[in-house]
């Protein structure tokens, strides 16, 4: 096939033109914003975890803590 299409693993690493920088360089402002976004996502996931835990305990009732181990 022509047109630069690659199949499988052969030639898959040749998609970056020669002389192109490897990876993306983020400015300090972009890094700060990315970190703030990551923290917000982490806090949202942690909040969901706590919410689901509380809802599970509420559905099971308070007797879940009074059972013999």
Buried (B, 14 or more C-beta within 10 A) or exposed (E): EEEEEEEEEEEEEEEEEEEEEEEEEEEEEEEEEEEEEEEEEEEEEEEEEEEEEEEEEEEEEEEEEEEEE
